[in-house]
Amino acid sequence: MNIKKDDRVIVLSGKDKGKQGRVMSADPDNGKVIVEGVNVAKRHQKPTKPGTEGGIIKKETPIYASKVMRVCPKCDKPTREAHKFLKDGSKVRVCKKCGETI
């Protein structure tokens, strides 16, 4: 899975198609990511301890990583990423559209 935490992504399909957000967490074992402000569900929560409030809370739920695409910070377009080795031997992610390192 090429998408990591704190990447900016755009949703490709589903009810939130076209929305952009930051990846809050990634789960490579299940192939899912949680994106900020995308796929929001309402949960009814009871007060568990004295002093805590109950009510209806909004919570982001996981979506498949194949439904999102990384947005390049330089050209601001959705892009697939390539991997490139630098002269010092480190591996970096590169935008396929503009060639900038991500």
C-alpha positions, 0 to 999 in steps of 0.5 A: 500500500503506497498511501501513508499517514499524513498524505493528502488524498482525493476520493475516487468513488463512493458517496464522498467522491471528489472530497479531499482530506488528510490520511489520519491512519493507514491499515496495510493489513486490511488495505484500508485508510481513515481520511479526515472528513470522509465517510463520516458515520453518526454513533450514539454514545452513552455516558460511560463515567460520571461527568462524561456526556453522551449523545450522537457523535460523528466519527470517520470510518475506514475506506479501502485504499484503492478508492483514494489517490494521492494528491501531489503537493506541488502540482496539486493534482491526483497522481500515482507515485513512482519510487526513485533511488537517490545518490545516497541510496535512500528511496523516495516517492516521486510524482509521475506528473511533475517529477517532484519528490513527495 
